């Protein structure tokens, strides 16, 4: 996909296996679409990583998201998992965050097949609420009231910043990005 940028920090790239694991376990993501007026729109959604696609759903009612997808099926999806904020050097700006993120560029299909829609909801319930034995499984009486989307992956990148070992953290180690900087003297 030509609009996707090259990865600058290749040292932070995730392996394909790690990307697959994070997509399978991530809680929610953000779907970015483009409207007919060229305006971007981002919507947070629960999702399922299934059959090499990102599956999502929303209301069947016509709205901003569905209008955008019908106008332009190209989309971008992002998930992230934040971790601890940690210092790596002697100045306040020498601070980072442990995190993992995945950005997916692709195109969206609207799933009309009821069997596929039900399979999506089976996977969604298994991922988010698998321990409920009091309700009938696989019964979705409002299946026609929702729109299910499958995002087909054209390009996918995962990056991560891991929390350094204690010996590599400030103040044991100093990885400041500005080693020659001198802080101002405090006046009283």
TAMO-V87824 format. One record per backbone hydrogen bond with DSSP energy under -1.0 kcal/mol. NH is the residue of the N-H (numbers start at 1). CO is the residue of the C=O. E is the energy in kcal/mol with one decimal. If there is no record, write none. Layout:
NH | CO | E
NH | CO | E
//
This chain:
4 | 1 | -1.1
10 | 8 | -1.3
12 | 9 | -1.9
13 | 10 | -1.2
14 | 158 | -3.0
19 | 15 | -2.3
20 | 16 | -2.3
21 | 17 | -2.3
22 | 18 | -2.5
23 | 19 | -2.6
24 | 20 | -1.9
25 | 21 | -1.5
26 | 22 | -2.4
29 | 45 | -2.7
30 | 78 | -2.7
31 | 43 | -2.7
32 | 76 | -4.0
33 | 41 | -2.8
35 | 39 | -2.8
38 | 35 | -2.1
41 | 33 | -2.2
43 | 31 | -2.2
45 | 29 | -2.8
48 | 55 | -2.0
50 | 53 | -2.6
53 | 50 | -1.5
54 | 151 | -1.9
55 | 48 | -3.2
56 | 149 | -2.3
58 | 147 | -2.0
60 | 145 | -2.3
67 | 63 | -2.7
68 | 64 | -2.3
69 | 65 | -2.4
70 | 66 | -2.5
71 | 67 | -1.8
72 | 68 | -3.3
75 | 106 | -2.9
76 | 32 | -2.1
77 | 104 | -2.6
78 | 30 | -2.0
79 | 102 | -2.0
81 | 100 | -2.9
83 | 98 | -2.2
86 | 96 | -2.5
88 | 94 | -2.6
89 | 94 | -1.2
94 | 91 | -2.0
95 | 93 | -1.6
96 | 86 | -2.8
98 | 84 | -2.8
99 | 161 | -1.9
100 | 81 | -1.7
101 | 159 | -2.7
102 | 79 | -2.4
103 | 157 | -2.7
104 | 77 | -3.1
105 | 155 | -3.3
106 | 75 | -2.3
107 | 152 | -1.6
108 | 73 | -2.6
109 | 150 | -2.4
111 | 148 | -3.1
117 | 113 | -2.4
118 | 114 | -2.5
119 | 115 | -2.1
120 | 116 | -2.2
121 | 117 | -2.2
122 | 118 | -2.5
123 | 119 | -2.2
124 | 120 | -2.7
125 | 121 | -2.6
126 | 122 | -2.1
127 | 123 | -2.2
128 | 124 | -2.5
129 | 125 | -2.6
143 | 140 | -1.6
145 | 142 | -2.1
147 | 58 | -3.1
149 | 56 | -2.8
150 | 109 | -2.5
151 | 54 | -3.4
152 | 107 | -2.9
154 | 105 | -3.0
155 | 105 | -2.2
157 | 103 | -2.4
159 | 101 | -2.7
160 | 12 | -2.4
161 | 99 | -3.0
168 | 165 | -2.3
169 | 166 | -1.6
170 | 87 | -1.4
173 | 169 | -2.1
175 | 88 | -3.5
181 | 178 | -1.7
//
